[in-house]
């Protein structure tokens, strides 16, 4: 069975790479904002759960890595509702209305001949 990789972890790793690369090229290391639709993950990253309990004891190093990036000012993780995630068009099947709205938001043009 194919195991799903945590999207927030993969995004933070790519962000770190791009940020470090930009810093080497032009000596700029901006804070990068990552939008996420999982409020629980954001709360864990923001360290709202100082104590581990039944629901968070499974948290592994990957969340500590993201928390470190946020605390060091490298990334900023903000909540965005699933219905507003334009990137969903690229990752999952959508109904016609959502597809059209996301296509317009991403400025994708229909060039049928």
Secondary structure, DSSP 8 states (H G I E B T S, - for coil): ------HHHHHHHHHHHHHHHHHHHHS----EEEEES-HHHHHHHTT---S--TTTTT--HHHHHHHHHHHTTSEEEEE--GGG-TTHHHHS---HHHHHHHHHHTT------
